Amino acid sequence: MRKRLLLLFLLFPLFLHAQEQERPKIGLVLSGGGAKGLAHIGALKVIEEAGIKIDYIGGTSMGAIVGALYASGYSASQLDSIFHEINFNILIQDDIPRSAKTFYEKEETEKYAITLPFDDFQVKFPSGLSRGQNIYNLISRLTVHLGDVRDFSELPIPFFCIAANIESGEEVILDSGSLPKAVSASGAIPTLFNPVRHDGKLLTDGGVVNNYPVEELRRRGQRS
């Protein structure tokens, strides 16, 4: 009997090790959808409660914002708290909150109802309502703990996001460089946000070309 018990205890760690090796890799794709994309946080809560470990995340538009922050180490509950406190009306504007401005900045900005760009001695209408500066600042502030990480595969959970080349109409996969800039490009909704220039390309919302980058996620799982 003792021999059988000893053999059982010797085999049990080996069995667990074999199970770990055979565990399938889990990839998660988060799509766009504007404010509705925040429903991704609820899905992440369910995934965490089920004890499922995510090995790779791909995202588009709002899914890129939520996915990048989750890949950076935030839990679903933390994301819920962060987005619950965000004023989206302020987030999609370029203006700095009035409370953060100096007296002279308040006086200058409140002189005019609207400001239009002036280029080559001609007044032009903006290509979007916002340059997305507040979104860029938010992601920068929330990912400052990552330091100088430039390869998104080195994040706590490997990550990539999708944008569209506004000049060629082609899909652009962003998996390196500035994470806040990549996320801003993926979420640059046409007419709402200006396109983002990234690595010499003018990029806009990834949902235009690929709102569900499942195949790209599958390819990455096969390579790793």
NORCOR-V44488 format. One record per backbone hydrogen bond with DSSP energy under -0.5 kcal/mol. NH is the residue of the N-H (numbers start at 1). CO is the residue of the C=O. If there is no record, write none. Layout:
BEGIN
[[NH,CO] [NH,CO]]
END
This chain:
BEGIN
[[5,1] [6,2] [7,3] [8,4] [9,5] [10,6] [11,7] [12,8] [13,9] [14,10] [15,11] [16,12] [17,13] [18,14] [19,15] [20,16] [21,17] [22,18] [23,19] [23,20] [27,25] [28,56] [30,58] [31,29] [36,33] [37,34] [38,35] [39,36] [40,37] [41,38] [42,38] [43,39] [44,40] [45,41] [46,42] [47,43] [48,44] [49,45] [50,46] [51,48] [52,47] [54,52] [55,26] [56,26] [57,158] [58,28] [59,160] [60,30] [61,162] [63,60] [64,61] [65,61] [66,62] [67,63] [68,64] [69,65] [70,66] [71,67] [72,68] [73,70] [74,69] [79,75] [80,76] [81,77] [82,78] [83,79] [84,80] [85,81] [85,82] [88,86] [90,87] [91,87] [92,88] [93,90] [100,97] [101,98] [106,102] [107,103] [108,104] [109,105] [110,106] [111,108] [112,109] [117,124] [119,122] [122,119] [124,117] [129,191] [130,192] [134,93] [136,132] [137,133] [138,134] [139,135] [140,136] [141,137] [142,138] [143,139] [144,141] [146,143] [147,144] [149,146] [152,150] [152,175] [154,151] [155,152] [157,71] [158,55] [159,152] [160,57] [161,174] [162,59] [163,172] [164,204] [165,170] [166,164] [166,202] [169,165] [172,163] [174,161] [174,172] [175,173] [177,150] [179,177] [182,178] [183,179] [184,180] [185,181] [186,182] [187,183] [188,185] [189,187] [192,189] [193,189] [194,130] [196,203] [198,196] [198,201] [201,198] [203,196] [203,201] [204,164] [205,188] [206,162] [206,186] [208,205] [209,206] [210,206] [214,212] [217,213] [218,214] [219,215] [220,216] [221,217] [222,218] [223,219] [224,220]]
END
